[in-house]
Amino acid sequence: MSLEVLDRHSEALFEFLWCPVCGQEVFTHIPFEGVFCKNCNTQVELQESRETRGYEEAVLACFDSSTTWNLHVDEKLRRDLPDGSARVKILGAPGAYKVDWWSPEPGEDWEPVERGEFDDVEEPSEVSHLA
């Protein structure tokens, strides 16, 4: 008996997706463990949405910051999720994805980090000192 692996979510979906904790777009799959942001280790789990509203794909991306590295140290480069988790519903098709909603809803208390928001900020260990 062999194990059948189903590729439910396309590579194009992961090219669209970004981490709401650090804004990076690179994810790593660790077999039997899950999918994690390569930059900050926030875990993401993808689920098919029950309601598609006529779109080719409707996916819920559930982010969990319980595995996130150094939230307290890099607070200027990372933003924790409210109560440690957040979900985003993505609608569309490869090349035409769009965010339908976030849960909890962004507002005064929480805003997800936008794609590449901290790209122009140097990490403290990367700052060069002039002599």
N, C-alpha and C positions, 0 to 999 in steps of 0.2 A: 504494500500500500504506500503510495507517495502523497506527500503534502502538496496541495495545489495552492499557489500563491496568486491572489487576485490583485491587479494594479488598479485600484478604484479611483485614484486621484492622479491626474496627469502631471507631468513635469511642468507644464504651463501654469498650473495652479500654484505650485511652489515658486515659480518665477514671479508671480504676482504678489504672493504673500510676504509680509514683513513682520518682525517681532514688535509688539506694542510696548515692550519694556525698554529695548535699546535702539530700535529702528533699523536693525540690520536685516538682510534678506537671504542669508545663507543658513540652511538647516541641515542637520546631520541625522541620519537614521541609525539607531543602534538596535540591531536585531534583538527581539524579545524584551526590549526596554521602552522603545518609543522614538519619537522624533523631537529633536531639541534644537534651539537656536545655537548656532556654532559660536556666536560671540558671547552670550551671557548664560546659556544653558537653560533658558526658559523652555518648558515642555509644551508642545502643541499636539493636540489630538484632533483629527478631522472626522466629521460625521456628516453623512448625507442628510440634508434637510427634508422633512416630510412635505414641505410646501415649496413648489418651484415657481409659481406664478408664470408659467410658460417659458421660463429660461431653460437653456440646455443643461446647465448645472446649477445646483443650489447646495452650498456646502457651509457647514458650521465649523469654524476653527476655534477650538477651545484652548486657551492659553492658561498655564498654571505656573506661578512663580515660586512654588515651594522648592524647586531644584535650581533656581537662579543663583548664579555666583555673585558674591560681593555687592549686593544691593546697597548695603550701608556704606561701603567704601567709595563706590563710584556713583553716588547719588546725583552728581551733575551730569553723568553720562547714561543714567538708567532711571526709569520711573516705575515704581512698584505698581502692581495691579490692585485694584480695590478688593479687599478681603482675599488677596492672593490669586484671583482668577478673573478672567474676562472672556467673552465670546464675541465673535464677529461673524455675520452672515454674508457670504459672498455669492453673488449671482452672476451669470453670464456664460461665456464660453471661452476657450483658449484665445487669447489676444483681445478679449473684450470683457474682462471681469470688472465688477464694480462692487463696492461695499454697500450693502443694503442697510445694516444697522449694527451697532455695538451694544453689548449688554455687560455691565451696566452702561447706561447712556452717558457719553462724555459730557462734562459740565464743569462747574466750579471746583468740585472735589477731585476730579480725575480727568485727564486727557491722555489718550494713548500717544506714545511717541510716534511721530510720523516717519514714513520711510526716509532713511538717511538724515534724520534731524540732527544727529550728533556727528555726522561725517567730517565736518570742518573743525571739530573740537579735538585737540590733542589729548591723549591719555596722559596722566601725570608722569608715568614712567618714560614717556616718549619726549618730554620737553627737554630741549637741549639748553645747556647753560653756557653762557659766554664768559670767557676768561678775561 
